[in-house]
Amino acid sequence: MREEIFKYVRKKYKTEPDYPFSIAPGYPVLRHKDNRKWFALIMDIPRNKLGLKGTERVDILNVKLGDPMFVDMLVRQPGYFYGYHISRSSWISILLDGTVPFEEICQWIDESYAVTASKRKKQGDR
């Protein structure tokens, strides 16, 4: 699903994945071009780190949402978790194994892009 996500952000936001971590070279970050803030991070982690059975590695997508109370509601649904290895109050991790439909994943990428946009860009969008 990584390639589908890359294709989506490339088309919609003209963004390419960035690989900033020398100790984790397979973890792409998606950033805004203007403020360089992350709006998404893809990681592969052992299933048991999410409280799931097994130790095989699975891809997850970390995105930031604007409402921490909504995060608390969303993580009760299959495929959603509090942000793994990132600020848990406003970031979520989405399992990229087909549990969450791709259209929903795109919705949360869009939300994260909006929430992490520069203030000038947010005001200009109104």
Summary of the structure (lengths in Angstrom):
residues: 126
radius of gyration: 14.2
end to end distance: 32.0
largest distance: 46.3
contacts: 352
relative contact order: 0.18
helix: 34%
strand: 23%
